[in-house]
Amino acid sequence: MIFSIHDRRLAENRILYCLYRENFRINSYNSIQKIDMKCLTSHEVQRHFAAHLRAKRRAQKLSRDRLAERSTVPAPTIKRFELTGEISLRQLCLLWETLDDLGRLESLCHAEPMPTTIEEVLADARSRR
């Protein structure tokens, strides 16, 4: 199988991200030990958002129709979102604002910057020791 340079960079960035987000140690030989990779795909994240908001809706005892009235997101869109995770960002924000604290979603924009090189990952690991 032949991979393009773009595919390789994407794979390297994903590995770096996983290493950065998980607990890992660098031994004296600069090799990485005890890596627990929990990389999520975008589809899995969409499904997590959908499950979270569906649980919130049910906890508040709201039907999809009642949520549609409150959020201005059409009930068929809410159903599709809960079943597939597919929704526009604007509609996700409207649902989140109705069911949860929108500030929690916005706080994701203020997360630590992701490292872009293996040197940055290693430097961060050394500083955590």
C-alpha distance (Angstrom), angle and dihedral (degrees) to the residues before:
residue distance angle dihedral
M1 . . .
I2 3.81 . .
F3 3.79 120.0 .
S4 3.76 124.8 -161.2
I5 3.80 121.7 -128.7
H6 3.80 87.8 -107.5
D7 3.85 91.5 55.1
R8 3.78 90.8 48.8
R9 3.80 92.5 50.4
L10 3.79 91.0 49.1
A11 3.79 90.6 51.1
E12 3.80 92.1 47.1
N13 3.80 91.7 49.1
R14 3.79 91.2 49.3
I15 3.80 91.1 50.9
L16 3.80 90.9 47.8
Y17 3.78 90.5 49.6
C18 3.81 91.8 50.3
L19 3.78 91.7 48.6
Y20 3.77 91.3 48.2
R21 3.80 95.4 49.3
E22 3.79 97.9 44.6
N23 3.78 130.0 67.3
F24 3.76 109.7 -99.3
R25 3.78 138.3 152.8
I26 3.77 132.6 -138.9
N27 3.80 112.2 -142.6
S28 3.80 125.1 -149.0
Y29 3.82 90.2 -87.5
N30 3.82 91.1 57.1
S31 3.77 93.2 -112.8
I32 3.76 121.1 134.8
Q33 3.80 118.9 -114.3
K34 3.79 133.4 -166.1
I35 3.78 102.1 11.7
D36 3.79 116.6 -179.8
M37 3.81 104.1 -170.0
K38 3.79 113.0 -155.1
C39 3.78 100.2 166.4
L40 3.76 114.7 167.5
T41 3.75 127.4 -152.7
S42 3.79 121.0 -135.1
H43 3.81 89.2 -108.9
E44 3.81 91.1 55.3
V45 3.80 90.9 50.6
Q46 3.81 90.4 49.7
R47 3.81 89.2 51.7
H48 3.83 90.6 49.6
F49 3.81 90.9 52.5
A50 3.80 90.2 48.3
A51 3.82 92.8 48.7
H52 3.81 91.4 47.5
L53 3.79 94.1 51.5
R54 3.80 92.8 42.4
A55 3.82 89.7 53.9
K56 3.81 90.0 48.1
R57 3.82 90.8 49.8
R58 3.81 91.8 50.0
A59 3.82 92.6 45.5
Q60 3.80 88.8 54.9
K61 3.84 88.9 46.9
L62 3.80 92.8 -124.0
S63 3.77 123.4 153.7
R64 3.77 118.4 -139.4
D65 3.80 88.8 -108.5
R66 3.81 92.5 52.6
L67 3.81 90.8 47.1
A68 3.81 88.8 49.7
E69 3.80 89.9 55.6
R70 3.80 93.0 49.0
S71 3.80 97.8 42.8
T72 3.83 101.1 33.1
V73 3.82 88.7 -129.1
P74 3.83 110.2 128.7
A75 3.84 115.5 -107.9
P76 3.85 93.1 -123.3
T77 3.81 88.9 54.9
I78 3.81 90.4 51.0
K79 3.81 90.1 50.2
R80 3.81 92.0 49.4
F81 3.80 90.4 47.6
E82 3.80 93.3 50.6
L83 3.80 92.0 48.0
T84 3.82 101.2 39.8
G85 3.80 107.6 13.1
E86 3.81 91.1 -122.7
I87 3.80 116.9 137.2
S88 3.80 139.4 126.4
L89 3.78 118.6 -96.3
R90 3.82 91.5 -116.9
Q91 3.79 91.8 53.6
L92 3.80 91.8 45.0
C93 3.80 88.8 54.5
L94 3.81 91.4 48.9
L95 3.80 91.5 51.5
W96 3.79 92.9 43.9
E97 3.80 91.2 49.6
T98 3.80 90.1 51.8
L99 3.81 97.1 46.0
D100 3.80 105.8 26.7
D101 3.80 142.6 12.5
L102 3.81 109.0 -67.1
G103 3.80 88.9 -154.4
R104 3.82 89.4 68.6
L105 3.79 90.1 58.2
E106 3.80 92.7 44.3
S107 3.81 91.0 50.8
L108 3.81 88.7 70.2
C109 3.80 86.7 74.4
H110 3.80 90.2 64.7
A111 3.79 97.5 55.7
E112 3.79 122.8 128.5
P113 3.80 114.0 -77.8
M114 3.78 114.1 -98.9
P115 3.80 116.0 -115.4
T116 3.79 115.7 -111.3
T117 3.79 101.0 -163.7
I118 3.78 135.5 42.6
E119 3.80 88.2 -119.5
E120 3.81 90.1 61.9
V121 3.82 90.4 49.7
L122 3.80 91.5 50.3
A123 3.81 92.5 45.9
D124 3.82 90.7 50.8
A125 3.82 91.0 49.1
R126 3.79 91.4 50.6
S127 3.80 91.7 49.7
R128 3.83 90.6 53.0
R129 3.83 92.6 57.9
